Amino acid sequence: MTQTLTKPIDQRIVLQGTWEHFKRLQRDFGEISRAKLAYYDGTIEILMPGRDHEIFASIIGYLITTFLIEKGIFFQPTRSMTQEKEGVASAQADESYCIGSLKPIPDLSIEVVFTSGNAAKLPKYRALGVSEVWFWEDGTLALYHLRQDGYQRIDQSELPGLETLDLDLLKRCILIGETDLGRAVQMFRESQGNHE
């Protein structure tokens, strides 16, 4: 008898509410470790990530961490910690990093998108002051860097040390990692070594 894995999809609820309402929900959902809550401009989002969402977030996090370690770049992984500006915005990225030094708000936030578009999330990250936001959606990686007038789509990271990251290689390895993370990491390390 073969066993098949079910792949639960993301469950997303969007509500209208105040910051105070959001904080009450945040306290109530505090016991549910998988729930991710976000707030911006009177909108509350509750996301329960599905299996694929969590798999891709872990793969991306592992590969980025591998790159930073291999290149000797100082970093602090802050995973899905709550990034918050009191009364204005709150977010929990799938992966996040402080690069170069420790900061209250990470330099890089990475979102895996299955149920909602990426552009709608950018104003929330702008309010928080996150330097770069990356979105993984349908096998593609979209990078945005914060400028004076908002986020601009970029082809290569502008964060110190990450500007040398081969994004095509990263995308290939993320897709390989879905079925064989060990092989993806080995390929990623070997290929990065060849670009030095």
Buried (B, 14 or more C-beta within 10 A) or exposed (E): EEEEEEEEBBEBEEEEBEBEBBBEBBEEBEEEEEBBBBBBEEBBBBBBBBEBBBBBBBBBBBBBBBBBEEBEBEBBBBEBEEBBBEEEBBBBBBBBBBBBEEEEBBBBBBBBBBBBEBEEBBBBBBBBBBBBBBBBBEEEBBBBBBEEEEBEEBEEBBBEBBEEBBBEBBBBBBEBBEEEBEEBBEBBBEBBEEEE
